[in-house]
Amino acid sequence: MLNHLYIKNFVLIDELNIDLTSGFNVFIGETGAGKSIFIDAISLLCAERSSSNLVGKNGDKAIIEGTFDLEGDLNAQKVLLENGFECNDITTFTREILNSGKSVARIDHRIVSLSLLKEVLKNQIDIHGQRETQYLLNRHTHLHLLDEYLNLTDEVSELNSLYKIYTDLIQQKEAVLNDTFNETDLEYFQYQINEIEEAKLKEGEEESLQETEKHFEAMKDSYDKVTHSLELYDSVEASLYELNKMVQSLPESKSFESIKEQFSNHYYEMNDSISELRKEYEQFEFTEEDINAIEERLFTIQRMKRKYGKSVQEINSFKDELLQKVEMMNHRNEYLEEMNQKINLAYTNYLDKAKELSKKRMKGSKKLDENVIKHLKDLSLPNAIFKTQITQDKETKNGIDDVEFYISMNAGEDLAPLIKTASGGELSRLMLGLKVIFTHLQGIQTVIFDEIDTGVSGNVASLIGQKMKELSNDTQVLTVTHLAPVAAYADNHYLVTKSSTKNTTSTNVLPLDEKQTIEQLALLASGELTDASFAAAQELLKRSHL
């Protein structure tokens, strides 16, 4: 939903701040005041094409900035997260149009592409008259709209899965039929299978070995020094023993007694230290043989990955494919027969579900037709007939049905495809009736109408106001109108005015309080503000909110 709109230096708008709420919001004002300019600004915010002539005279660029509440828009939240944005409930979208004709788009002040801006906001804004070819008048959406209306999306998703199983099996069979292998191929496939199996690869083994290798490298320096120390000691051990023995054999005398004792102590202390050092050596977790074995195993794993896949899982999948090929080559006819059985079963499962879904569409379409006709009668189109035409079509992931909406607007008129019938005010009322039904199903947050009441008056105008009010129960509605019976049903009213000086003309939008609203309704209805027109407008507003 659009919470706030800021516009600067855009056509006739110098600077504008509008706070918007949920419900029915109406914009009124004299013809030529510029009521449609702010709608054009919103269109640009939703990634419509820009032009340098949209930039006003008070700067070298135009700025349109909208603050949206995306809480209920799952598509917008998903796209934002996928593109590295924090998914806040309130998000700011900005479009700048430069004098050169170039434009800059931003989401939360970060520059983005127009395509991303459009994708995020695609369910936020529906501007009447701009999306029909993609939405209600596009026959390719009618099947989806019917399924949404009948709450069949889960069943369609299940059918999609069954169709994929079926088509995947057909592709597998076709691949087998197109493959031509000889005995040399068979031998090579078997060699690859044997090599993979002999490697005995395990998930996570490489990572574990790499950790072990790192640990060994960290200890290797100490290990080498200890090894070298022990080797040095072993080379002089016999000489030290003989040396100590020689010293201890010196004659008994006071002069030698102290030397003999010190020498003996140092000799045995060194032996004790070497014993301790040897214990440490024996407690080292690895030996050179261990690390050689680790490196050899890592080499084997890397070699297998280079040949057969980037991971153990991919290598095993490759082996399974080879086994399947070998099985197929050895038992081609039996394999094809098995594939045919699988295909037939998958097709039966798909077709049963597709027929079940088709019956629900046939039955439920009558409910949709009745609902549309009810809304059209509410909009003073009493002779309108709406028909959901369902015909059997080629099998697709969405079933066996082709769906298109047909309409007859007048008595005795033949039904015709929706896109080929109705015009002017009738088309606008038809679209309004359909949007009351489909807008919330499509997840659209804000619907904008720009004078769709042109060419109608009196009771029909009042009916249009009522229907817009009904639509606003589920979604935010913004409407530009010149009819008091339409405006009277709105929850919030805004006055669009144009002011001129000698050199400039500008457009402003002001929120109205209740008294100001009644005055503007009086002016819309009668063209002048008198006690009588004010009283009539007051009564109109009161009656519209009963």
Protein Blocks (a to p, Z undefined) as FASTA:
>chain_A
ZZbdcdehihjlmbdcddddehjdddeddehilpmmmmmmmmmmnopacdfklpcfkbjb
dcddddddfklmmklmmmmmmnopacdfbdcddddddfkopacddeehiacdfklmmmmm
mmmpccehjlmmmmmmmmklmmmmmmmmnopmmmmmmmmmmmmmmmmmmmmmmmmmmpcc
dfklmmmmmmmmmmmmmnopaehklmmmmmmmmmmmmmmmmmmmmmmmmmmmmmmmmmmm
mmmmmmmmpccdfklmmmmmmmmmmmmmmmmmmmmmmmmmmmpmbdfklmmmmmmmmmmm
mmmmmmnocbfklmmmmmmmmmmmmmmmmmmmlmmmmmmmmmmmmmmmmmmmmmmmmmmm
mmmmmmmmmmmmmmmmmnopakbccddddddddddfkbjbdcdddddfbghiacddfklg
gehjlmmmmmmmmmmmmmmmnopabdcdehklgoiahjlmmmmmmmmmmmmmmpccdddd
fbfklmmmpmbdcdddddddfkbccdddddddfklmmmmmmmmmnopacfklmmmmmmmm
mmmmZZ
